[in-house]
Amino acid sequence: MKQSNASSGSARKEGVPGAALMNALWTKARIKGDSQQDLARALDISYPYLIALASGIKPVPQMSHDKLRNAAQYIGVPVIQAFLMANVLQPSDFVMSLSMDDRLQRVLEAMRADPMWCGFAPTVAVWNQMPKDAQIALCGMYEHAAQTHWLSAPDHEVSVPPPSKNARRGRALAA
């Protein structure tokens, strides 16, 4: 039986950067019956460095890529998964985020290519002089009619001024 089994050490608490990787390493070491020293050797790091990683003294996201590759091999996951577990990469790193202007431009291009809408698409000169809210509104109407979703990202907001007192009073009288 090996001394100082890895299960006697403490892995990082959830929510701490790199906790998922450290917990997976500790779990795998426990399953394999490896000691903390065995785990450190498998990762090609010193035992004190392993303990510093586990205790949070050293940040897991700053481990070298070679050490993260060793960790991936030890726990049996693809290297990219170890990078995610170590918080070196985030899922959002794999998604291209378009600015609102880029999304509006794509909707405008689609509108100009759509035989039903090309007559309503503004010229470049008109488009460039339109207020942003008007561009968003026009593209929103096109999206609704064409059932597309270029604009449906959470980072855009249309500023709508509150109705004037006269407009509110007129609605109240009409009701």
C-alpha positions as CSV (number, residue, x, y, z in Angstrom):
1,M,0.0,0.0,0.0
2,K,1.3,3.4,-0.9
3,Q,1.9,6.1,1.7
4,S,0.3,9.5,1.6
5,N,-2.6,8.5,-0.7
6,A,-3.8,11.4,-2.8
7,S,-7.2,11.2,-1.2
8,S,-5.8,12.5,2.0
9,G,-4.9,15.8,0.3
10,S,-7.4,18.4,-0.5
11,A,-8.5,19.4,-3.9
12,R,-9.7,22.9,-4.6
13,K,-13.1,24.1,-3.8
14,E,-15.6,24.4,-6.6
15,G,-15.8,27.9,-8.2
16,V,-12.0,28.5,-7.7
17,P,-10.2,28.8,-11.0
18,G,-8.8,25.4,-11.8
19,A,-10.8,23.5,-9.2
20,A,-12.3,21.1,-11.8
21,L,-8.8,20.0,-13.0
22,M,-7.4,19.6,-9.4
23,N,-10.5,17.7,-8.3
24,A,-10.2,15.4,-11.4
25,L,-6.5,14.8,-10.7
26,W,-7.2,14.0,-7.0
27,T,-10.1,11.6,-8.0
28,K,-8.0,9.8,-10.6
29,A,-5.1,9.5,-8.2
30,R,-7.4,8.0,-5.6
31,I,-8.9,5.5,-8.1
32,K,-5.4,4.5,-9.2
33,G,-4.1,4.3,-5.6
34,D,-1.4,6.9,-6.4
35,S,0.1,9.0,-3.7
36,Q,0.5,12.7,-4.0
37,Q,4.1,12.2,-4.8
38,D,3.1,9.7,-7.6
39,L,0.7,12.3,-8.9
40,A,3.4,15.0,-8.9
41,R,5.8,12.7,-10.8
42,A,3.1,11.9,-13.3
43,L,2.6,15.6,-13.9
44,D,6.3,16.2,-14.0
45,I,6.1,18.8,-11.2
46,S,7.5,18.9,-7.7
47,Y,5.5,17.7,-4.8
48,P,5.6,21.2,-3.1
49,Y,4.3,22.7,-6.4
50,L,1.4,20.2,-6.5
51,I,0.5,21.1,-2.9
52,A,0.7,24.8,-3.8
53,L,-1.6,24.3,-6.7
54,A,-4.1,22.3,-4.6
55,S,-4.1,24.8,-1.8
56,G,-4.5,27.8,-4.1
57,I,-1.1,29.3,-3.4
58,K,-0.2,28.8,-7.0
59,P,-2.9,29.5,-9.6
60,V,-3.8,26.5,-11.7
61,P,-4.6,28.6,-14.8
62,Q,-0.9,29.6,-14.9
63,M,0.4,26.0,-15.2
64,S,2.6,25.5,-18.3
65,H,1.0,23.9,-21.3
66,D,3.3,20.9,-21.0
67,K,2.1,20.4,-17.4
68,L,-1.5,20.7,-18.5
69,R,-0.9,18.1,-21.3
70,N,0.5,15.8,-18.6
71,A,-2.6,16.4,-16.5
72,A,-4.8,15.6,-19.5
73,Q,-3.0,12.4,-20.1
74,Y,-3.1,11.4,-16.4
75,I,-6.9,11.9,-16.2
76,G,-7.5,10.5,-19.7
77,V,-9.1,13.5,-21.3
78,P,-8.3,15.6,-24.5
79,V,-5.8,18.4,-23.8
80,I,-8.4,21.0,-24.7
81,Q,-10.6,19.7,-21.9
82,A,-7.8,20.0,-19.4
83,F,-7.3,23.6,-20.6
84,L,-11.0,24.2,-20.0
85,M,-10.9,22.5,-16.6
86,A,-7.9,24.6,-15.6
87,N,-9.7,27.8,-16.6
88,V,-7.0,28.6,-19.2
89,L,-9.7,28.7,-21.8
90,Q,-13.4,29.5,-21.5
91,P,-16.2,28.1,-23.6
92,S,-16.7,31.6,-25.0
93,D,-13.2,31.5,-26.4
94,F,-14.6,29.2,-29.1
95,V,-17.4,31.5,-30.3
96,M,-16.9,34.5,-32.6
97,S,-18.8,37.5,-31.2
98,L,-20.0,40.0,-33.8
99,S,-20.5,43.6,-32.9
100,M,-23.9,45.1,-33.4
101,D,-22.6,47.0,-36.5
102,D,-21.4,43.7,-38.0
103,R,-24.8,42.0,-37.3
104,L,-26.7,45.0,-38.7
105,Q,-24.5,44.9,-41.8
106,R,-25.2,41.2,-42.3
107,V,-29.0,41.8,-42.0
108,L,-28.7,44.6,-44.5
109,E,-26.8,42.4,-46.9
110,A,-29.5,39.7,-46.5
111,M,-32.2,42.2,-47.1
112,R,-30.6,43.5,-50.2
113,A,-30.3,39.9,-51.5
114,D,-33.9,39.1,-50.7
115,P,-36.1,39.6,-53.8
116,M,-39.1,40.5,-51.5
117,W,-37.1,43.1,-49.5
118,C,-34.4,44.4,-51.8
119,G,-36.7,47.4,-52.8
120,F,-36.9,48.4,-49.1
121,A,-33.2,48.1,-48.4
122,P,-31.7,51.6,-48.0
123,T,-28.8,52.7,-50.1
124,V,-25.3,52.9,-48.5
125,A,-25.6,56.7,-48.2
126,V,-29.1,56.5,-46.6
127,W,-28.0,53.7,-44.3
128,N,-25.0,55.6,-43.1
129,Q,-27.1,58.6,-42.2
130,M,-29.8,56.6,-40.4
131,P,-29.8,56.7,-36.5
132,K,-28.7,53.4,-35.0
133,D,-32.2,52.8,-33.5
134,A,-33.7,53.2,-37.0
135,Q,-31.2,50.7,-38.4
136,I,-32.1,48.2,-35.6
137,A,-35.8,48.7,-36.1
138,L,-35.6,48.2,-39.9
139,C,-33.4,45.1,-39.5
140,G,-35.8,43.9,-36.7
141,M,-38.7,44.2,-39.1
142,Y,-36.8,42.3,-41.8
143,E,-35.8,39.6,-39.3
144,H,-39.4,39.1,-38.2
145,A,-40.7,38.9,-41.7
146,A,-37.8,36.7,-43.0
147,Q,-37.7,34.6,-39.8
148,T,-33.9,35.1,-39.3
149,H,-32.0,35.8,-36.1
150,W,-28.9,37.9,-36.8
151,L,-29.8,40.4,-34.1
152,S,-31.0,38.1,-31.4
153,A,-27.9,38.4,-29.2
154,P,-28.2,39.7,-25.7
155,D,-25.7,42.5,-26.1
156,H,-27.9,45.0,-28.0
157,E,-30.4,47.3,-26.6
158,V,-32.8,49.6,-28.4
159,S,-33.2,52.9,-26.6
160,V,-36.8,53.8,-26.6
161,P,-37.7,57.2,-25.2
162,P,-40.6,57.1,-22.7
163,P,-43.9,58.3,-24.2
164,S,-44.7,62.0,-23.7
165,K,-47.4,63.1,-21.3
166,N,-49.6,63.9,-24.2
167,A,-49.2,60.5,-25.8
168,R,-50.0,58.8,-22.5
169,R,-53.1,61.0,-22.0
170,G,-54.2,60.3,-25.5
171,R,-54.0,56.6,-24.9
172,A,-56.0,56.9,-21.7
173,L,-58.7,58.9,-23.4
174,A,-58.9,56.4,-26.3
175,A,-59.4,53.5,-23.9
